[in-house]
Every structure is written in C-alpha cells, then in structure tokens.
Amino acid sequence: MHTAILLSLGVVFLAELGDRSQLITMTYALRYRWWVVLIGVAIAAFVAHGVSVTLGHFLGTALPARPMAFASAIAFLAFAVWAWREGGAAEETASITQEPRFALLTVMSSFVLAEMSDKTSLATLTLASGHDWAGVWLGSTVGMVLADGLAIGVGVLLHQRLPRQLLHVLASLLFLLFGLWMLFDSALGLRPVAVAVTVVVALVAATATAAQTLRRRSSQASIARRSPDVA
C-alpha cells in the first residue's frame, strides 16, 4: 500500500504541474477565498479519483472522455458569463456575502467534470488496475491537492495585488478560454481550431483591456489637471 501511495502521489503531482487543472485552480483563487478553493479541490479530487480508482480496479473501464469534456466546456462557458456579470456589478458586498455558499459548489462541480476528462484521471485508472486501490486513491488525491495548492498560492498573491473588478474580468476570460479549448479540442477533437479560437480571443481581450486601461488613465489625468483649477 505504501508503494501505491508514493507512486500515485508522485505521478499525479508531476502530471498536474503546468496542467490546465492548476490554471483552473489559480483562476478560482483569483475570485474566492483560498481555503474555500482548497477544500473544494480536495473534495473534488477525492471524488474524481475515487471514481477513476473504482472503474480501473473493479470494472477495468473508463468514462467516455468526449461527453465529459463537452459537459466541462459548457460549465466553464457558463462560469465565464457568471464571472463577467459579477465583474460588472457595482454591489461588491453582496458578492462577498454569497461567496462561501456558491464558491464551494462551483469549484467542486467544475473540477470533477474537468478531471473526469483529464489525463490525470486516466493515469489514476491505470495505476489502480495494477496496484493497491486504496493506496492509489489516497496518493492521487494528496498529489493533486499539493500541486493545486501551489496554484492557489499564485492566485492569492495576484488577488492581493490586483483590483477586484479586474480579477473578475480576468477570471471570466480564463474561464472562457478553458471552455473554448475543451469544447473544440477535447470534445470535438479539433485542436487546430481550438488553438486559433483561443489565440484570437486572447488577443482581442488583451487589446480591449489595454484600450480600457489607456482610457482610464487618460480620464484620471484629465481630472487631476482640473483639480487645481477647481481648488
């Protein structure tokens, strides 16, 4: 069992480094409290890897990847709209009040859907077919939580340094990119289209953000120049 724990922990941890799951986790850390995201990721990892271990060890089958990827894409596109609407809302106190109730469910559901169509799930399933299932379950869960914990740390640092409205816009953009990539690449198998669409969306968003920043700075400069005259 100890060998299964260490092996699965190492495999999952290394597989998660630079993976989309880390980016998704960092995106959630931009919007929600770090401990809410960590708990959600831990529960989701426990459930997702539990399903993979069960299928790999007891049934020897795998979940259909494309339907799960399609469901994940729809979920992330919906989250993109949700984050964008929150970013445009002026009442920030209401958002903060509702955060603990909705954030945990959001993180858990989307993370489980994303992991069910990810390579980490396949790695866990493969390990469970030839090693102690309990050790693989425990090791893969811990490995994912450790890897995504690093992403949460990055998200927390950005959260402390960026304006709240910008965080919502950034989270909305990242969710949109995740959704489009998973839709065209994982669900439809059109990787060239996925690359083209995500690059175009990223460039358009970067251009729009730069233009908005320049307008805001110009407006602030004009107000600052008028202030001495008013005084």
Summary of the structure (lengths in Angstrom):
residues: 231
radius of gyration: 20.4
end to end distance: 75.3
largest distance: 78.2
contacts: 786
relative contact order: 0.19
helix: 89%
strand: 0%
